């Protein structure tokens, strides 16, 4: 079972900085929510340690066909609605260890063996991570708060039924590197 106290401490280190401004109440909520997610089928977690200390983590949960973020402002695109998705809840790397490939490694390892045809995550458009996800091939497919946070999707290794070659958000394949 994951050490949610340790993960929560790193969460607080990462998300207390702008544009998030999170504090201990949000870190406590993260620990509680993460503990519940860890009990769900399809839960996966990857971590990286440096110098004996947790340096980063990523986690998510496989979701059944038809699942869509409960705070989304629009319905899921049809190809996402018809297929199971892997929802990435968090990717966090200590600020002093960013820019060294840890985030990409964490996410690649998290998604490598997934059977779902798509991964989905939410990202603040004001955060540097948003531009990073876009560089890595994630495409906008919805929003939680228009103009402030987007839902991004990434096709994974297998072709999804109903996906179309002309739609970059659903037609491609994820490639590392």
C-alpha positions as CSV (number, residue, x, y, z in Angstrom):
1,X,0.0,0.0,0.0
2,X,1.4,3.5,-0.9
3,X,2.7,5.7,1.9
4,X,0.1,8.5,1.5
5,X,1.7,10.6,4.3
6,X,4.9,10.7,2.3
7,X,3.1,11.3,-1.0
8,X,1.0,14.0,0.6
9,X,4.1,15.8,1.9
10,X,5.5,15.9,-1.7
11,X,2.0,17.0,-3.0
12,X,2.2,19.9,-0.6
13,X,5.7,20.8,-1.7
14,X,4.6,20.8,-5.4
15,X,1.2,22.4,-5.2
16,X,1.8,25.2,-2.6
17,X,3.6,27.1,-5.4
18,X,1.7,29.3,-8.0
19,X,-0.6,28.9,-9.8
20,X,-2.0,26.3,-7.3
21,X,-1.5,27.9,-3.9
22,X,-2.5,24.7,-2.0
23,X,-2.1,24.3,1.7
24,X,-2.3,21.6,4.3
25,X,-6.1,21.2,4.0
26,X,-5.7,20.3,0.3
27,X,-2.8,17.9,1.1
28,X,-5.0,16.2,3.7
29,X,-7.8,15.9,1.1
30,X,-5.2,14.5,-1.4
31,X,-4.1,11.8,1.1
32,X,-7.7,10.8,1.8
33,X,-8.7,10.7,-1.9
34,X,-5.5,8.9,-2.9
35,X,-6.1,6.3,-0.2
36,X,-9.6,5.6,-1.6
37,X,-8.3,5.5,-5.2
38,X,-5.7,2.9,-4.2
39,X,-8.5,0.5,-3.4
40,X,-10.1,0.8,-6.9
41,X,-9.5,-1.8,-9.6
42,X,-7.1,-0.3,-12.2
43,X,-5.2,1.8,-9.7
44,X,-1.5,2.3,-10.6
45,X,1.3,4.3,-9.0
46,X,4.9,5.0,-10.1
47,X,7.5,6.8,-8.0
48,X,11.1,8.0,-8.3
49,X,13.5,8.4,-5.4
50,X,16.7,10.4,-5.2
51,X,19.1,10.3,-2.3
52,X,16.7,8.0,-0.4
53,X,14.0,10.6,-0.6
54,X,10.7,10.6,-2.6
55,X,11.4,12.8,-5.6
56,X,8.3,12.4,-7.6
57,X,5.2,10.2,-8.3
58,X,2.4,9.7,-10.7
59,X,-0.8,7.9,-10.2
60,X,-4.1,7.1,-11.9
61,X,-7.1,4.8,-12.1
62,X,-8.6,2.9,-15.0
63,X,-12.1,4.0,-15.7
64,X,-14.9,2.2,-17.6
65,X,-16.3,3.2,-20.9
66,X,-18.7,6.1,-20.4
67,X,-16.8,7.6,-17.5
68,X,-16.0,11.3,-17.8
69,X,-14.7,13.8,-15.3
70,X,-17.6,14.9,-13.1
71,X,-16.7,18.6,-13.3
72,X,-16.2,18.6,-17.1
73,X,-18.1,21.5,-18.7
74,X,-18.8,19.5,-21.9
75,X,-19.5,15.8,-22.7
76,X,-16.7,13.5,-23.6
77,X,-15.8,13.3,-27.3
78,X,-17.5,10.2,-28.7
79,X,-14.3,8.1,-29.0
80,X,-13.5,8.7,-25.4
81,X,-17.1,8.1,-24.2
82,X,-17.2,4.7,-26.0
83,X,-14.0,3.4,-24.5
84,X,-12.4,2.9,-21.1
85,X,-9.8,5.5,-20.2
86,X,-7.0,5.7,-17.7
87,X,-7.4,8.9,-15.7
88,X,-4.1,10.4,-14.5
89,X,-4.9,12.0,-11.2
90,X,-1.5,13.4,-10.3
91,X,2.0,13.8,-11.6
92,X,4.3,15.6,-9.2
93,X,8.1,16.1,-9.1
94,X,9.9,18.1,-6.5
95,X,10.6,21.6,-7.8
96,X,14.4,21.4,-7.4
97,X,14.4,18.1,-9.4
98,X,12.4,19.3,-12.4
99,X,13.9,19.4,-15.9
100,X,15.8,16.2,-15.5
101,X,13.3,13.8,-17.2
102,X,11.7,12.5,-14.0
103,X,8.2,13.6,-14.9
104,X,8.3,12.1,-18.4
105,X,9.8,8.9,-17.0
106,X,7.1,8.7,-14.3
107,X,4.3,9.2,-16.8
108,X,5.8,6.8,-19.4
109,X,6.1,4.1,-16.8
110,X,2.6,4.7,-15.5
111,X,1.1,4.4,-18.9
112,X,3.3,1.7,-20.4
113,X,1.2,-1.4,-19.6
114,X,-2.2,0.2,-19.6
115,X,-4.9,-1.7,-21.6
116,X,-7.1,1.4,-22.0
117,X,-6.9,3.1,-25.5
118,X,-6.7,6.6,-24.0
119,X,-5.3,8.4,-21.0
120,X,-6.9,11.6,-19.7
121,X,-5.7,14.2,-17.2
122,X,-6.7,17.8,-16.1
123,X,-4.1,20.6,-16.2
124,X,-4.2,24.2,-15.2
125,X,-3.6,26.3,-18.3
126,X,-1.5,28.7,-16.1
127,X,0.9,25.9,-15.0
128,X,4.2,25.1,-16.8
129,X,3.0,21.5,-16.8
130,X,0.2,22.3,-19.3
131,X,2.7,23.3,-22.0
132,X,4.8,20.2,-21.1
133,X,1.8,17.9,-21.6
134,X,1.0,19.6,-25.0
135,X,4.7,19.1,-26.1
136,X,4.3,15.4,-25.2
137,X,1.3,15.0,-27.5
138,X,-1.6,15.4,-25.1
139,X,-4.6,17.1,-26.9
140,X,-7.4,19.3,-25.4
141,X,-10.7,17.4,-25.2
142,X,-12.6,19.5,-22.7
143,X,-12.3,21.8,-19.7
144,X,-13.1,21.9,-16.0
145,X,-13.0,25.7,-15.8
146,X,-13.1,27.4,-19.2
147,X,-9.9,29.3,-19.8
148,X,-8.3,28.0,-16.6
149,X,-8.1,24.2,-16.8
150,X,-8.3,21.8,-19.6
151,X,-8.9,18.1,-19.9
152,X,-6.2,16.6,-22.1
153,X,-6.2,13.2,-23.8
154,X,-3.4,11.0,-25.1
155,X,-4.0,7.9,-27.3
156,X,-2.1,4.9,-25.9
157,X,-0.5,2.0,-27.6
158,X,-3.6,0.3,-29.1
159,X,-6.1,1.5,-31.6
160,X,-9.4,2.4,-30.1
161,X,-12.6,1.3,-31.8
162,X,-14.3,4.3,-33.4
163,X,-11.2,6.5,-33.5
164,X,-10.5,8.5,-36.6
165,X,-7.2,9.2,-38.3
166,X,-8.1,12.9,-38.9
167,X,-8.7,13.8,-35.3
168,X,-5.4,14.5,-33.5
169,X,-6.9,14.1,-30.1
170,X,-8.0,10.5,-30.8
171,X,-6.3,9.2,-33.9
172,X,-2.6,9.0,-33.0
173,X,-0.5,6.8,-30.9
174,X,1.6,7.6,-27.9
175,X,5.4,7.5,-28.5
176,X,8.0,7.9,-25.9
177,X,11.0,10.1,-26.5
